[in-house]
Amino acid sequence: MDSLDKEADRIRSIFSTSFPHSSEDLNRLIPENFTDTLARRAEPAAKAETDEFDWSITLANIEAIVDASNASKALVADAERRAEIAEAKAKEAIHWLRILHEAVLRGMPSPST
């Protein structure tokens, strides 16, 4: 976690030299103790304020989107696997139906002329 806080401090430093800001704005964007923000995110969320820079809510939403995307990808992969199995079974069924058809044709009496 120390390295995460150090990286957040580095980003705060870059941001503070690159953009005009107040210290309150900077703290809302990148909190001084970044790991505390992550720990608070794991707690049950209190009613969110109208703070547009509440990164804990944004990060939680991003994680939910990524989880949903991964679940969707897994469902698609499962469906593709089932489709491949169904195609293989269909090919085998067609093969045996052709053999059965040929056997029936051979066993039928020849047409009388």
VENCORHU-V812097 format. One record per pair of residues at least 12 apart in sequence whose C-alpha atoms are under 10 Angstrom apart, sorted by the first residue. I is the first residue (numbers start at 1). J is the second residue. Records with the same first field share a line. If there is no record, write none. Layout:
I: J ; J
//
This chain:
1: 34 ; 35 ; 36
2: 33 ; 34 ; 35
3: 35
4: 33 ; 34 ; 35
5: 31 ; 32 ; 33 ; 34 ; 35 ; 36
6: 32 ; 33 ; 34
7: 34
8: 30 ; 31 ; 32 ; 33 ; 34 ; 35
9: 30 ; 31 ; 32 ; 33 ; 34
11: 30
12: 26 ; 27 ; 29 ; 30 ; 31 ; 32
13: 26
15: 29 ; 30
25: 53
26: 53
27: 53
28: 51 ; 52 ; 53 ; 54 ; 55
29: 52 ; 53 ; 54 ; 55
30: 53 ; 54 ; 55
31: 54 ; 55
37: 54 ; 55 ; 56
38: 55 ; 56 ; 59 ; 60
39: 56
40: 56
41: 55 ; 56 ; 57 ; 59 ; 60
42: 56 ; 60
45: 57
//
